[in-house]
Amino acid sequence: MDSLAALALPDLWDRLTGTQPDPDLWVVVATAAAALAVVVPHTLWRISRNAITIAHEGGHGLVALLTGRQLTGIRLHSDTSGLTVSRGKPYGLGMILTATAGYTAPSLLGLGGATLLAAGRITLLLWVATALLVAMLVMIRNAYGVLTVVLAGGAFLLVSWLAGPQVQAAFAYAVVWFLLFGGVRPPFELQMKRARGGAGDSDADQLSRLTHVPAGLWLFLFHAVSLCSLIGGGRWLLEG
């Protein structure tokens, strides 16, 4: 038994740190088209947006921890909204960075994923995503949130352990394209809500109160991050 473990651990390490061959260009383009197909139509977006909410709230939570705040819980709701609660000073740099992280997280995660894929680190991307989802699961405080994170984490785990290299590559590229495309739509949705007089307590409005910078400028930042991430990440994926 010990000898099997000794043989398996180096193999696992090699899989994690090694590189995998890039998929054919048609796979990259097909996964981009598939990602667009679940982001653009409103009916499919109502479902797929749950994954963007996981990234959004996970971004809040991760940055809260990194800035020294106490993360007390994350809730994900069936209407694709979410709530991340942390304790600490209700002002200052930590609070500003935590509030900024939500709308920028999906796009920045997509950009980071594109960097890994461009370097051929497909397995590493899948395992890092699984680890982040497991860590997030610990902080989920409602049943629907647990269900969505378990389903997402289970998908990554099954693909990373059971699927062949080509399926892993297609899955990883589809996920990264989805984060890049899906990260663009929420800032536009927020902009439309604010134009109709809604979303008065949005992240942009909270940041405005924290910094005395107009909420519109923070909304511009969300747009800039998402669009630049899509352009840069998309270029790396297509050229990889």
Secondary structure, DSSP 4 states (H G I P E B T S, - for coil): -HHHHHHHHHHHHHHHHS--PPPPHHHHHHHHHHHHHHHSSHHHHHHHHHHHHHHHHHHHHHHHHHTT-EEEEEEE-TTS-EEEEEES-SSSHHHHHHHHHHHHHHHHHHHHHHHHHHTT-HHHHHHHHHHHHHHHHTTB-SHHHHHHHHHHHHHHHHHHHHS-HHHHHHHHHHHHHHHHHHTTHHHHHHHHHHHTT--TTSHHHHHHHHH-S-HHHHHHHHHHHHHHHHHHHHHHHHH-
